[in-house]
Amino acid sequence: PFVGRAGRLLDGAIKDANCGEIPYLFTNLIICRPCDAVGGPNREPSEMEVGSCSQRLMDFLEIIQPKVVVYLGKIPQHYSEVFRFTRWVNPAPIVFHLHHPSYVVRMGGVKAKIYVDYVARIKEAFKYA
């Protein structure tokens, strides 16, 4: 789901954290990207859209049983209460919150201090994988 400069930055941050060999998977909070004439090409999902897609995402996550879940950006962090992982008894995944890679790009990318922190947080998250 991450393309362009943000996708390249995220790929580079994972490599810079020396985590490129650890298997990982990216998915979106909602499986389909909200896009319409009202909100433009990349609008934030509505609460109703998140609610209607949450079961599908939880079913998917229940199947793959991740050890770590990393929320990228303010939208999944805002809705993190929807995804409490209560159905997983033992152990529940460790949850990390990180900036969306496009935010890191806007703050200066790999040359910015925030990038060093970003790589460190990715390394911390992958250590539990």
Beta strands, then each sheet from edge to edge (+ up, - down):
strand 1: 68-72
strand 2: 94-98
sheet 1: 1+ 2+
end
